Structures are given as C-alpha cells and as structure tokens.
Amino acid sequence: MAFSDFKSASIRCTYDNGLDANGKVKRKFKSYLNVKEASTADGIFETAAVLTNFGTKTLMDVEKQSAMTIYQ
C-alpha cells in the first residue's frame, strides 16, 4: 500500500496580457507560494482577487497546484 505526505502548494494565476499580432489572447502567469494544504476554493479565489487589485491586468483563471511525496 502506498502513502503520501503533503509537500507544498501554490496558487497559479493567469492574467489577460492583451492581444498578439494575430488577434489571439496573450496570457501572463504569476505563482504565489506557501499555500496551506487545507485552503478552500473560496479562500484561494478571494486571495487571488485581492492580489489582482494590486495590478492592472484582468484575472482569467486561478489554479491550486499541490505537490505530494508518495512512498511505500
């Protein structure tokens, strides 16, 4: 049987960075570290919304990325 331990988590925000020469949306990514394992989706979204207020780009997407160590 395998076991796992929480290692780390981060928030990855995707921002609208305008249009390229072909009219496609350019994206800008920003990651924020030190996210707790028990963070809820509502809490993460609220935090991302507050962080977005410090910049000028429009928030498009928010992801929680988690890393775990899996061992036997």
RAFENDA-V340239 format. One record per backbone hydrogen bond with DSSP energy under -1.0 kcal/mol. NH is the residue of the N-H (numbers start at 0). CO is the residue of the C=O. Records with the same first field share a line. If there is no record, write none. Layout:
BEGIN
NH=CO + CO
END
This chain:
BEGIN
2=70
4=68
6=66
7=66
9=64
10=31
11=62
12=29
13=60
14=27
15=57
16=25
19=23
22=19
25=17
27=14
29=12
31=10
34=8
38=35
43=39
44=40
45=41
46=42
47=43
48=44
49=45
50=46
51=47
52=48
53=50
54=51
59=13
60=13
62=11
64=9
66=7
68=4
70=2
END
